[in-house]
Amino acid sequence: MTDAALKERVAFGSIAASFLLTIGKIAAGLASGSLALMSEGAHNALDTGATILTYFAVREANKPADERHPYGHGKFESLSALAETGLLAGLACYVLVAAIRRLWVGSEPVDASWPVFAVLFVSMGVDVTRWLTLRAVAKKTGSHALAADAMHFASDLVGTALVLAGLAANSLGFHQGDTLAALGVALFIGYAGYHLGSATIETLLDAAPVGLADKLRAAIVRIPGVVAVEDLKLRANGPQVLGEITLGVPRALPVERLIQIERAVQARIAEISPETQASIITSPRALDEETVTERVAMIAARRGLAAHHVIVQRLDGHDCIAFDLEIDGAMTQGAAHEVATALEDEIRHEFGAELEVESHIEPRRDHALIGHEADAATVARISECLRKLAVAGGVLQGVHDIRARRTEDGLVVNFHATVDPALSVAATHEAVNRLERALRERTPGLLRVVGHAEPVGAA
């Protein structure tokens, strides 16, 4: 059974229980003349009206979100609980005034026969059953309206116990017992109304659950990639808690990594507070550990450009940054220069106006080259040349997996070679570049050489 169906079923059951208890207590109160018992009957009559209100509030709250209520209808339950609070407050005041009046002018005779006591014992059994049922379902579904209903039956239980004690005292000759019991009933109803009203008003005023924000903040900030929790807002909405969380994240992170961080945050929220639904906002931050290359690449990426081969020179009076910038090969040089100049200006704004910025514009290939395997003689000649050049260089070893493909723009050669695992990336790269330059000198029409270096022993 879904939570919505369960809430509606127990709410409807409360209507029947409240109605039967109302009839029994009022009849017993009129028969005995007990103010305390008639007060409890009136209390049950209000409970019947309140449980009817709860039933319809629960049905409204179960409706899905729509255009006019984008956050759902959960606060219908809070409005229902607030109305029940008002009913409790009114009843408490009435019973309190009636009890004080009886104490002032004297008690009326009370005739408590065994049927009266039987009604009270049956009432207490029903109250216990409904209180436990409603409390369990309210806790399971987070329903404020059912929690209010549970509070009503709890107050009924205490009130019935007070009435029973008052009637027992009256039977033993203490004639003010019934009036004092009615006074106790009034005070308890008032206390129950205050407790319920406080929680309901907190919800209507969008108060966050106590301690939840601190718990979520402490857990989220430990997630890898989260620099800080810049803002965290929560508010109760019926059984749900809605929120908005702004995360500080490194600005150099790719979109895919940001999505992973958001999913990790949502998973952590679900672990701590399953009823909480929060929107995640990422706020990029510049971190001290960002490299110049990362910053230049990020600035270019914001403009949809690709910058690579970034070179930084530390001069006496200023710094210089140079990089290769890929631009659509079909664009005119005038338009491409404007794009490059705008990027250079933004880089100066990031690093300082005194920075010297130089960009080398090269065409970006936006289409795949149509190619085919080179003839066997060409592949054999290139393979022999690569192996001899590698041996002469003394760094690259075991050149293998050599491929040569002809395209409309020239010959593309790919090869693998092994190197000492302890060799630096810079030294390895330089060895591959030397091999590429030497091969170009010996092979006319060569468009590109792609050398993949792998450590000796790698699979």
Backbone hydrogen bonds, N-H to C=O, Kabsch-Sander energy under -0.5 kcal/mol:
donor,donor_aa,acceptor,acceptor_aa,energy
6,L,2,T,-2.4
7,K,3,D,-2.5
8,E,4,A,-2.0
9,R,5,A,-2.3
10,V,6,L,-2.3
11,A,7,K,-2.0
12,F,8,E,-2.2
13,G,9,R,-2.1
14,S,10,V,-1.7
15,I,11,A,-1.3
16,A,12,F,-1.5
17,A,13,G,-2.1
18,S,14,S,-2.7
19,F,15,I,-2.2
20,L,16,A,-2.1
21,L,17,A,-2.2
22,T,18,S,-2.2
23,I,19,F,-2.1
24,G,20,L,-2.2
25,K,21,L,-2.6
26,I,22,T,-2.4
27,A,23,I,-2.0
28,A,24,G,-2.2
29,G,25,K,-2.7
30,L,26,I,-2.7
31,A,27,A,-2.0
32,S,28,A,-1.9
33,G,29,G,-2.4
34,S,29,G,-0.7
35,L,33,G,-0.5
38,M,34,S,-2.4
39,S,35,L,-2.5
40,E,36,A,-2.0
41,G,37,L,-2.1
42,A,38,M,-2.5
43,H,39,S,-2.5
44,N,40,E,-2.3
45,A,41,G,-2.1
46,L,42,A,-2.3
47,D,43,H,-2.2
48,T,44,N,-2.3
49,G,45,A,-1.8
50,A,46,L,-2.9
51,T,47,D,-3.0
52,I,48,T,-1.9
53,L,49,G,-2.2
54,T,50,A,-2.6
55,Y,51,T,-2.4
56,F,52,I,-1.9
57,A,53,L,-2.3
58,V,54,T,-2.8
59,R,55,Y,-1.8
60,E,56,F,-2.1
61,A,57,A,-2.8
62,N,58,V,-1.4
63,K,60,E,-1.5
66,D,69,H,-1.2
72,G,69,H,-2.1
73,H,61,A,-0.5
73,H,63,K,-0.6
76,F,73,H,-1.9
77,E,74,G,-1.3
78,S,74,G,-0.6
79,L,75,K,-2.3
80,S,76,F,-2.2
81,A,77,E,-2.4
82,L,78,S,-2.2
83,A,79,L,-2.2
84,E,80,S,-2.2
85,T,81,A,-1.9
86,G,82,L,-1.9
87,L,83,A,-2.0
88,L,84,E,-2.3
89,A,85,T,-2.4
90,G,86,G,-2.4
91,L,87,L,-2.3
92,A,88,L,-2.5
93,C,89,A,-2.1
94,Y,90,G,-2.0
95,V,91,L,-2.7
96,L,92,A,-2.3
97,V,93,C,-2.3
98,A,94,Y,-2.4
99,A,95,V,-2.6
100,I,96,L,-2.3
101,R,97,V,-2.3
102,R,98,A,-1.9
103,L,99,A,-2.2
104,W,100,I,-1.9
105,V,101,R,-2.8
106,G,102,R,-1.9
111,D,32,S,-2.8
112,A,110,V,-0.7
113,S,111,D,-0.9
116,V,113,S,-0.7
117,F,113,S,-1.5
118,A,114,W,-2.4
119,V,115,P,-2.4
120,L,116,V,-1.9
121,F,117,F,-2.3
122,V,118,A,-2.5
123,S,119,V,-2.4
124,M,120,L,-2.3
125,G,121,F,-1.9
126,V,122,V,-2.3
127,D,123,S,-2.9
128,V,124,M,-2.4
129,T,125,G,-2.0
130,R,126,V,-2.9
131,W,127,D,-2.6
132,L,128,V,-2.3
133,T,129,T,-2.1
134,L,130,R,-2.9
135,R,131,W,-2.4
136,A,132,L,-1.9
137,V,133,T,-2.3
138,A,134,L,-2.9
139,K,135,R,-2.2
140,K,136,A,-2.0
141,T,137,V,-2.6
142,G,138,A,-2.0
143,S,138,A,-0.7
144,H,142,G,-0.5
147,A,143,S,-1.5
148,A,144,H,-2.2
149,D,145,A,-2.1
150,A,146,L,-2.6
151,M,147,A,-2.0
152,H,148,A,-1.9
153,F,149,D,-2.0
154,A,150,A,-2.1
155,S,151,M,-2.5
156,D,152,H,-2.3
157,L,153,F,-2.1
158,V,154,A,-2.2
159,G,155,S,-2.9
160,T,156,D,-3.1
161,A,157,L,-2.1
162,L,158,V,-2.3
163,V,159,G,-2.4
164,L,160,T,-2.7
165,A,161,A,-2.2
166,G,162,L,-2.6
167,L,163,V,-2.8
168,A,164,L,-2.1
169,A,165,A,-2.4
170,N,166,G,-2.4
171,S,167,L,-2.2
172,L,168,A,-1.2
173,G,170,N,-1.4
174,F,169,A,-2.5
175,H,173,G,-1.2
177,G,174,F,-1.7
180,L,176,Q,-2.7
181,A,177,G,-2.2
182,A,178,D,-2.2
183,L,179,T,-2.2
184,G,180,L,-2.2
185,V,181,A,-2.5
186,A,182,A,-2.3
187,L,183,L,-2.2
188,F,184,G,-2.5
189,I,185,V,-2.6
190,G,186,A,-2.2
191,Y,187,L,-2.2
192,A,188,F,-2.8
193,G,189,I,-2.4
194,Y,190,G,-2.2
195,H,191,Y,-2.5
196,L,192,A,-2.4
197,G,193,G,-2.8
198,S,194,Y,-2.3
199,A,195,H,-1.5
200,T,196,L,-2.2
201,I,197,G,-2.7
202,E,198,S,-2.0
203,T,199,A,-1.6
204,L,200,T,-2.4
205,L,201,I,-2.0
206,D,203,T,-1.7
207,A,202,E,-2.9
212,L,209,P,-1.5
213,A,209,P,-0.6
215,K,211,G,-1.8
216,L,212,L,-2.6
217,R,213,A,-2.6
218,A,214,D,-2.2
219,A,215,K,-1.5
220,I,216,L,-2.8
221,V,217,R,-2.0
222,R,219,A,-0.7
223,I,220,I,-2.0
226,V,223,I,-2.1
227,V,225,G,-0.7
227,V,248,G,-3.0
228,A,248,G,-1.3
230,E,228,A,-0.9
230,E,246,T,-1.4
231,D,246,T,-1.5
233,K,244,E,-2.4
235,R,242,L,-2.2
236,A,207,A,-1.0
237,N,240,Q,-3.3
240,Q,237,N,-1.8
241,V,275,E,-2.1
242,L,235,R,-2.8
243,G,277,Q,-2.0
244,E,233,K,-2.1
245,I,279,S,-3.0
246,T,231,D,-2.8
247,L,245,I,-0.5
247,L,281,I,-3.4
248,G,228,A,-3.4
249,V,247,L,-0.6
249,V,283,S,-1.9
251,R,285,R,-2.5
253,L,250,P,-1.4
258,L,254,P,-1.8
259,I,255,V,-2.2
260,Q,256,E,-1.8
261,I,257,R,-2.2
262,E,258,L,-2.4
263,R,259,I,-2.2
264,A,260,Q,-2.2
265,V,261,I,-2.3
266,Q,262,E,-2.4
267,A,263,R,-2.3
268,R,264,A,-2.1
269,I,265,V,-2.3
270,A,266,Q,-2.2
271,E,267,A,-1.6
272,I,268,R,-1.9
273,S,269,I,-3.3
276,T,273,S,-2.2
277,Q,241,V,-2.9
279,S,243,G,-2.2
281,I,245,I,-3.0
281,I,279,S,-0.5
283,S,247,L,-3.8
285,R,249,V,-2.5
287,L,285,R,-0.6
290,E,287,L,-1.5
295,R,291,T,-2.2
296,V,292,V,-2.7
297,A,293,T,-2.6
298,M,294,E,-2.2
299,I,295,R,-2.3
300,A,296,V,-2.3
301,A,297,A,-2.4
302,R,298,M,-1.9
303,R,299,I,-0.7
303,R,300,A,-1.1
304,G,301,A,-1.8
305,L,300,A,-2.6
306,A,326,E,-0.7
307,A,305,L,-0.5
308,H,324,D,-2.2
311,I,322,A,-3.5
313,Q,320,C,-3.0
315,L,313,Q,-0.8
315,L,318,H,-1.7
320,C,313,Q,-2.2
321,I,356,E,-2.9
322,A,311,I,-2.7
323,F,358,E,-1.6
324,D,308,H,-2.9
325,L,360,H,-3.1
326,E,306,A,-2.5
327,I,325,L,-0.5
327,I,362,E,-2.3
329,G,364,R,-1.2
331,M,328,D,-1.7
336,A,332,T,-2.5
337,H,333,Q,-2.4
338,E,334,G,-1.6
339,V,335,A,-1.9
340,A,336,A,-2.4
341,T,337,H,-2.6
342,A,338,E,-2.2
343,L,339,V,-1.9
344,E,340,A,-2.5
345,D,341,T,-2.5
346,E,342,A,-1.8
347,I,343,L,-2.1
348,R,344,E,-2.3
349,H,345,D,-2.1
350,E,346,E,-1.7
351,F,347,I,-2.4
352,G,348,R,-3.3
355,L,352,G,-1.7
356,E,319,D,-2.3
357,V,355,L,-0.6
358,E,321,I,-2.7
360,H,323,F,-2.8
361,I,359,S,-0.6
362,E,325,L,-2.5
364,R,327,I,-2.6
366,D,364,R,-0.8
371,G,369,L,-0.6
372,H,406,R,-1.8
374,A,404,A,-2.7
379,V,375,D,-2.1
380,A,376,A,-2.5
381,R,377,A,-2.4
382,I,378,T,-2.5
383,S,379,V,-2.5
384,E,380,A,-2.3
385,C,381,R,-2.0
386,L,382,I,-2.6
387,R,383,S,-2.1
388,K,384,E,-2.0
389,L,385,C,-2.5
390,A,386,L,-2.4
391,V,387,R,-2.1
392,A,388,K,-2.2
393,G,389,L,-2.0
394,G,390,A,-1.6
397,Q,418,T,-3.0
400,H,416,H,-2.8
403,R,414,N,-2.8
405,R,412,V,-2.5
406,R,372,H,-2.8
407,T,410,G,-1.8
408,E,370,I,-0.7
410,G,407,T,-0.9
411,L,445,G,-2.7
412,V,405,R,-2.9
413,V,448,R,-2.7
414,N,403,R,-2.4
415,F,450,V,-2.0
416,H,400,H,-2.7
417,A,452,H,-2.2
418,T,397,Q,-3.1
419,V,454,E,-1.7
423,L,420,D,-1.9
428,T,424,S,-2.1
429,H,425,V,-2.8
430,E,426,A,-2.2
431,A,427,A,-1.9
432,V,428,T,-2.2
433,N,429,H,-2.4
434,R,430,E,-2.4
435,L,431,A,-2.0
436,E,432,V,-2.2
437,R,433,N,-2.8
438,A,434,R,-2.4
439,L,435,L,-2.1
440,R,436,E,-2.1
441,E,437,R,-1.8
442,R,438,A,-1.0
443,T,439,L,-1.0
446,L,443,T,-0.8
447,L,411,L,-2.6
447,L,445,G,-0.6
448,R,411,L,-1.7
450,V,413,V,-2.9
451,G,449,V,-0.6
452,H,415,F,-2.7
452,H,450,V,-0.5
453,A,451,G,-0.6
454,E,417,A,-2.5
456,V,419,V,-2.2
458,A,455,P,-2.2
